[in-house]
Amino acid sequence: MSAPDVNIEKQKRRHKGPLAGIAIVVLAVGAFVIFSSQAPENDLPETAAGAADQS
C-alpha cells in the first residue's frame, strides 16, 4: 500500500543532499583503497633478520 499523496519533485529535492553525501563517501573510500594498495614496499619497517643480513 502506497502513500496517498506522493510528490516526486519534493522527494527529489529532499534526497539530493544525502545522496550526494553517500556518493562522496563511496568515492573517498575507493580512492583510499586504490592509493593504499599502491604503497611502495620500501616504506615497510625493517625486521631484525633483514637488518642483520645487510651488515
C-alpha positions in Angstrom: 0.0 0.0 0.0 1.5 3.3 -1.0 1.1 6.8 0.4 -1.9 8.7 -0.9 -0.1 11.9 -1.7 3.3 11.4 -3.2 5.1 14.4 -4.6 8.0 13.2 -6.6 9.6 16.6 -7.1 9.6 17.3 -3.4 11.2 13.9 -2.7 13.9 14.6 -5.3 14.8 17.8 -3.5 14.8 16.2 -0.1 17.1 13.3 -1.2 19.6 15.3 -3.1 21.9 16.1 -0.1 22.0 12.6 1.4 22.6 11.0 -2.0 25.5 13.5 -2.7 27.0 12.7 0.7 26.8 8.9 0.1 28.5 9.4 -3.3 31.3 11.5 -1.8 31.9 8.8 0.9 32.0 6.0 -1.7 34.5 7.9 -3.9 36.7 8.7 -0.9 36.8 5.1 0.2 37.5 4.0 -3.4 40.4 6.5 -3.6 41.8 5.3 -0.3 41.7 1.7 -1.3 43.4 2.4 -4.6 46.2 4.6 -3.2 46.8 2.4 -0.1 47.3 -0.6 -2.3 50.0 1.2 -4.3 52.3 1.9 -1.3 55.9 1.2 -2.1 57.4 -1.8 -0.3 60.4 0.2 0.8 58.3 2.1 3.3 57.9 -1.0 5.4 60.0 -1.2 8.6 63.0 -3.5 8.6 62.9 -6.6 10.7 65.7 -7.7 12.9 66.6 -10.5 10.4 66.7 -8.0 7.5 68.9 -5.6 9.4 71.3 -8.5 10.2 71.6 -9.6 6.6 72.6 -6.1 5.4 75.7 -5.8 7.7 
